[in-house]
Amino acid sequence: MLLNFNSLGSWKWALVAITTLTSAFLLLPIVFIAALSFGSSQWLIFPPPSWTLKWYGALFSDPRWLESAWTSLRIALMVTVLSVVIGLFAAFGLVRGRFVGRDGLRALFMTPMILPVVVLAVALYAFFLQIGLAGTTLGFVIAHLVVALPFSILALTGALEGFDKSIEDAAILCGASPLRAKITVTLPCIGHGLFSAAIFSFLTSWDEVVLAIFMSSPTLQTLPVKIWATLRQDLTPVIAAASTMLILVTILLMLLAAAVKKGLKA
């Protein structure tokens, strides 16, 4: 069967056009938000009448915004550490364990990825009210850990499944204990999985808003919750500045992940 190369070329350009339009549709709102953060108007008006940095000055001089940003960072770091550690133990059990119900347990770990987040938020909020964790840092960490852990387990199980266990066995045969072999041989070899787990766990907590709304209190708010609460009261461009900083941190971490992945391949 002969291929029509002219037809294939037309399809190629059509796919390029569709991809470009889809990317523009997804990225233009982000570009507009970034542009609004530099506008001189005290309202969210596009296009801005002129350009200024005063909204970023207002953002970084307001202790309430800084406190929310610090709360987000602190919770995200704690969630990252716990997610990677727990995910590592879970990954070893799921990949190397031989027990009844292993596949069911793997599916259970993935449940927060498919469960509607608002359903999860209501359930956690009702439970935390009963045990006194609503509106606390510990409650925030546990709630965010529930949704971050599946990403960590996916990254680490994938890395462990691609690791040649005979290398670890060789280290044990050379005199290393099983624990030392895992620490000195296995963990460095799955470093890309550990890094991916850490990045996705951090970003899951850093950007999460639905769970955070239910877990927050008047004295404990993450940056996404602060943006949401301020948006309901005012349309100041400080919101756009805070949103731009939130997006910027996410983009920088994704670029860092891509750079590390490229370095590991090299």
C-alpha positions in Angstrom: 0.0 0.0 0.0 1.5 3.3 -1.1 1.6 6.2 1.3 0.5 9.6 0.2 3.4 11.8 1.5 1.6 15.0 0.7 -1.3 13.9 2.8 1.1 12.9 5.7 2.6 16.4 5.5 -0.8 18.0 5.7 -1.7 16.0 8.8 1.7 16.9 10.3 1.0 20.6 10.0 -2.6 20.2 11.2 -1.3 18.5 14.3 1.2 21.3 14.8 -1.5 23.8 14.5 -3.8 22.0 16.9 -1.0 21.6 19.5 -0.1 25.3 19.2 -3.7 26.4 19.7 -4.2 24.1 22.6 -1.0 25.3 24.2 -2.0 29.0 23.7 -5.4 28.3 25.2 -3.8 26.9 28.3 -1.0 29.4 28.7 -2.6 32.7 27.8 -4.5 33.0 31.1 -1.2 32.6 32.9 0.4 35.2 30.7 -2.6 37.6 31.4 -2.2 37.1 35.1 1.5 37.9 35.0 0.8 41.0 32.9 -1.9 42.2 35.3 0.6 42.0 38.2 2.7 44.7 36.5 -0.3 47.0 35.7 -0.5 50.4 37.2 -4.3 50.3 37.7 -5.6 49.5 41.2 -8.0 47.1 39.6 -7.5 44.0 37.4 -7.7 45.7 34.0 -6.3 44.3 30.8 -4.4 45.7 29.0 -2.8 47.7 31.8 -2.7 51.5 31.3 1.0 51.5 32.2 3.6 49.3 34.0 4.8 49.3 37.5 6.4 47.0 40.2 4.4 48.6 43.1 2.2 45.5 43.6 5.2 43.3 44.2 6.4 45.9 46.7 3.0 45.7 48.4 3.1 41.9 48.3 6.5 41.6 50.0 5.8 44.4 52.5 2.6 42.9 53.8 3.3 40.5 56.7 0.0 38.6 56.1 1.1 37.6 52.6 4.6 36.7 53.8 3.1 34.6 56.6 0.9 32.7 54.2 3.9 32.1 51.9 6.0 30.9 54.8 3.1 28.6 55.9 2.9 27.1 52.4 6.6 26.6 52.2 6.8 25.0 55.7 4.0 22.6 55.1 5.2 21.7 51.6 8.7 20.9 52.9 7.3 18.7 55.7 5.0 16.9 53.3 7.9 16.4 50.9 10.1 14.7 53.5 7.3 12.5 54.8 6.0 11.6 51.4 9.4 10.5 50.1 10.2 8.5 53.3 6.8 6.7 53.5 6.7 6.3 49.7 10.1 4.7 49.7 9.1 2.1 52.3 5.8 1.5 50.5 7.6 1.1 47.2 10.0 -1.5 48.5 7.0 -3.4 49.9 5.0 -3.2 46.7 7.9 -4.1 44.3 9.8 -6.7 46.3 7.1 -8.0 48.7 5.3 -11.2 48.0 2.1 -11.2 50.0 -1.6 -11.7 49.4 -3.5 -8.5 48.5 -0.4 -6.6 47.2 -2.2 -5.4 44.0 -5.2 -4.3 46.1 -2.9 -2.4 48.4 -1.3 -0.7 45.4 -4.7 0.3 44.2 -5.6 1.6 47.7 -2.5 3.9 47.7 -3.6 5.3 44.3 -7.2 6.0 45.4 -6.6 9.8 46.3 -5.6 10.4 42.7 -9.0 9.3 41.3 -11.2 10.3 44.2 -12.8 13.8 43.8 -10.7 16.1 46.0 -13.8 17.9 47.4 -15.1 14.5 48.7 -11.7 13.8 50.3 -11.6 17.3 51.8 -15.1 17.0 53.4 -14.3 13.5 54.8 -10.9 14.7 56.2 -12.5 17.8 57.6 -15.2 15.9 59.4 -12.7 13.4 60.8 -10.3 16.1 61.9 -13.1 18.0 63.7 -13.7 14.9 65.8 -10.0 14.5 66.8 -9.1 18.2 67.1 -6.8 18.5 64.1 -8.9 20.9 62.1 -7.1 24.2 61.6 -3.7 22.9 62.8 -0.4 22.5 61.0 -0.5 18.7 61.7 -3.9 18.5 60.1 -2.6 20.4 57.0 0.4 18.1 56.7 -1.6 14.9 57.0 -4.2 16.2 54.5 -1.6 17.2 51.9 0.3 14.0 52.6 -2.7 11.9 51.6 -2.8 13.5 48.1 1.0 13.7 47.6 1.8 10.1 48.6 0.4 8.5 45.4 2.8 10.6 43.3 5.7 9.6 45.4 4.8 5.9 45.3 4.4 6.0 41.6 7.8 7.6 41.0 9.6 5.3 43.5 8.0 2.0 42.3 8.8 2.9 38.8 12.5 3.5 39.7 12.7 0.3 41.8 11.2 -1.8 39.0 13.8 -0.5 36.6 16.7 -1.2 39.0 18.7 -4.3 38.6 18.5 -6.0 42.0 21.5 -8.2 41.2 23.7 -5.2 41.8 22.4 -4.9 45.3 22.8 -8.7 45.7 26.4 -8.4 44.6 27.1 -5.8 47.3 25.7 -8.2 49.9 27.9 -11.0 48.6 30.9 -8.7 49.0 30.2 -8.3 52.7 27.7 -5.5 53.0 24.6 -5.9 55.1 21.3 -5.8 53.4 20.6 -2.3 54.9 23.9 -0.9 53.9 23.6 -2.3 50.4 20.2 -0.5 50.0 21.6 2.7 51.4 24.9 2.8 49.5 23.9 1.0 46.3 20.2 1.0 45.7 19.3 4.5 46.8 21.9 6.3 44.7 20.8 4.2 41.7 17.2 5.3 42.1 18.1 8.9 42.8 16.0 10.1 39.9 13.0 8.5 41.4 13.7 10.1 44.8 14.1 13.5 43.2 10.9 13.1 41.1 9.0 12.0 44.2 10.2 15.0 46.1 9.4 17.5 43.3 5.9 16.2 42.8 5.1 15.9 46.5 6.3 19.5 47.1 4.3 20.9 44.1 1.2 18.9 45.2 1.2 20.6 48.6 2.4 24.0 47.4 -0.4 24.4 44.8 -3.2 22.6 46.7 -6.2 24.8 47.5 -9.4 22.7 48.0 -8.1 20.7 51.0 -6.3 23.8 52.3 -9.6 25.7 52.3 -11.2 23.1 54.6 -8.1 22.8 56.8 -7.4 26.5 57.2 -8.2 28.7 60.1 -8.2 32.5 60.6 -4.6 32.2 61.9 -3.3 29.5 59.6 -3.6 30.0 55.8 -1.5 28.8 53.0 -0.8 31.1 50.0 -3.4 29.6 47.7 -6.0 30.0 50.5 -4.9 33.6 51.0 -5.3 34.3 47.3 -8.8 32.7 47.3 -9.9 34.7 50.4 -8.6 38.0 49.1 -10.1 37.4 45.7 -13.6 37.1 47.3 -13.1 40.5 49.0 -11.1 42.6 46.6 -9.7 42.6 43.0 -6.4 44.3 43.8 -3.4 43.4 41.5 -1.6 42.2 44.6 -3.5 38.9 44.0 -2.1 38.8 40.5 1.4 39.4 41.9 1.0 36.6 44.5 -0.4 34.2 41.8 2.5 35.0 39.5 5.0 34.2 42.3 3.1 30.9 43.0 3.3 30.0 39.3 7.0 31.1 39.1 8.0 28.7 41.9 6.2 25.9 40.1 7.9 26.6 36.8 11.4 26.9 38.4 10.9 23.5 40.1 9.8 21.9 36.9 12.8 23.3 35.0 15.0 22.1 37.8 13.5 18.6 37.5 14.0 18.6 33.7 17.6 19.7 34.1 18.4 17.0 36.7 16.7 14.4 34.5 18.8 15.5 31.5 22.0 15.5 33.7 21.2 11.9 34.8 20.8 10.7 31.3 24.1 12.4 30.3 
